[in-house]
Amino acid sequence: MPLRLRPGECHSSEPQIAMRDSPGRLCDRSALGNVATEISGQSVLQTNSPYNKVTAALASANKSKALARRLFYSFRREGSDVVLLRDIARFFPNEEAAEVAFAVFDRDENGDATRDEFDMATIQIHREKLALEASMRDLDGAVRRLDDVGFEANI
């Protein structure tokens, strides 16, 4: 049974989006998204989640470059042309996690990351994502063919 909400009614501190599932009945998209997320282990119906935003940005080269710029300007300190480890360390639970993340962007390993390095890193991640998706499609096709051959052999 869907959660009945009156327009503007909110049961948590998060903004709620109500959608109509049939005339006169409203259901809470955030609640549905939370349940679906718990069941599937993926963010479902939560289009504004950071994971979904990054995944969508990595879908194309232009969006990946825009993501790189957004990350660079979000991390860098005002007046600086580079991002340092200390600039991003505050966003991570520990120094080790910050170092691993910083290493992705510090391409020349000189201790700072420029905007060009952010661009190169996100474009590389975009290309690796595309290659992985293509490999998964190829693997899925190969398994399907093997299943077909195995099925025919059993007949």
C-alpha positions in Angstrom: 0.0 0.0 0.0 1.6 3.3 -1.0 2.2 6.0 1.6 -0.5 8.6 1.4 0.7 12.1 1.6 -1.1 15.4 1.3 0.6 17.9 -1.0 3.4 19.6 0.9 3.4 17.1 3.7 6.8 15.7 4.6 7.7 13.0 7.1 11.5 13.5 7.3 14.1 16.2 7.0 14.8 15.3 3.4 12.7 17.0 0.7 10.1 14.7 -0.6 8.8 14.3 -4.1 5.2 13.0 -4.3 4.1 11.2 -7.4 0.7 10.0 -8.4 0.3 6.3 -8.8 -3.4 6.5 -9.4 -6.0 9.2 -9.2 -6.2 10.7 -5.7 -3.4 8.6 -4.3 0.1 9.9 -3.7 3.2 7.9 -2.9 6.6 9.1 -1.6 9.3 8.7 -4.2 12.1 9.0 -1.6 10.6 6.2 0.5 10.2 4.0 -2.6 13.8 4.8 -3.6 15.1 3.9 -0.2 13.3 0.5 -0.2 14.4 -0.2 -3.7 18.0 0.8 -2.8 18.0 -1.6 0.1 16.7 -4.5 -2.0 18.9 -4.0 -5.0 22.0 -2.6 -3.4 21.9 0.3 -6.0 20.6 3.8 -5.9 17.1 3.5 -7.5 14.7 6.4 -8.1 17.2 8.8 -6.5 18.3 10.8 -9.5 20.0 13.4 -7.3 22.3 11.0 -5.5 26.0 11.8 -5.9 26.5 8.3 -7.3 23.9 8.8 -10.0 25.2 12.3 -10.9 28.8 11.0 -11.3 27.6 8.0 -13.3 25.6 10.2 -15.6 28.5 12.6 -16.0 30.9 9.7 -17.0 28.5 8.7 -19.8 30.1 11.1 -22.3 33.4 12.8 -22.8 32.0 16.3 -22.6 30.1 15.6 -19.4 33.2 14.0 -18.0 35.2 17.2 -18.7 32.5 19.2 -17.0 32.7 16.8 -14.0 36.4 17.3 -13.9 36.1 21.1 -13.9 33.4 20.9 -11.2 35.6 18.7 -9.0 38.7 20.8 -9.6 36.9 24.1 -8.6 35.2 22.5 -5.7 38.4 21.2 -4.2 40.9 23.9 -4.9 41.4 26.7 -2.5 40.5 30.2 -3.7 43.4 31.9 -5.5 45.2 28.6 -6.2 45.9 27.1 -9.6 46.3 23.6 -8.2 44.7 21.1 -5.8 46.8 19.7 -3.0 46.3 16.7 -0.9 45.3 18.8 2.1 42.6 20.4 0.0 40.7 17.2 -0.5 41.7 15.4 2.8 38.9 17.1 4.7 36.3 15.3 2.5 37.6 11.8 3.4 37.3 9.8 6.6 41.1 9.3 6.9 44.4 10.3 5.3 44.9 7.0 3.5 41.6 7.3 1.6 42.4 10.9 0.7 45.8 9.9 -0.6 44.3 7.1 -2.8 41.7 9.6 -4.3 44.3 12.3 -4.8 46.6 9.9 -6.6 43.9 9.4 -9.3 44.2 13.1 -10.2 47.9 13.7 -9.5 49.0 12.3 -12.9 52.6 13.4 -12.7 53.0 12.6 -9.0 54.5 15.9 -8.1 52.2 16.6 -5.1 49.7 18.8 -6.8 46.9 18.3 -9.3 46.1 20.8 -12.1 42.9 21.3 -13.9 44.4 19.5 -16.9 45.3 16.5 -14.7 41.7 16.4 -13.4 40.5 16.5 -17.1 42.8 13.7 -18.1 41.9 11.5 -15.1 38.1 11.8 -15.7 38.4 11.2 -19.4 40.5 8.1 -18.7 37.8 6.9 -16.2 35.2 7.6 -18.8 37.1 5.5 -21.4 37.7 2.7 -18.9 34.0 2.7 -18.1 33.1 2.4 -21.8 35.6 -0.4 -22.3 34.3 -2.3 -19.3 30.7 -2.0 -20.5 31.7 -3.3 -24.0 33.6 -6.2 -22.4 30.5 -7.1 -20.3 28.3 -7.0 -23.4 30.8 -9.3 -25.2 31.0 -11.6 -22.3 27.2 -11.7 -22.0 27.0 -12.6 -25.7 29.6 -15.3 -25.4 27.8 -16.9 -22.4 24.5 -16.7 -24.3 26.0 -18.5 -27.3 27.6 -21.2 -25.0 24.2 -21.7 -23.4 22.6 -22.1 -26.8 25.2 -24.7 -27.8 24.8 -26.5 -24.5 21.1 -26.5 -24.9 21.3 -27.9 -28.4 23.8 -30.6 -27.3 21.3 -31.8 -24.7 18.5 -32.2 -27.2 
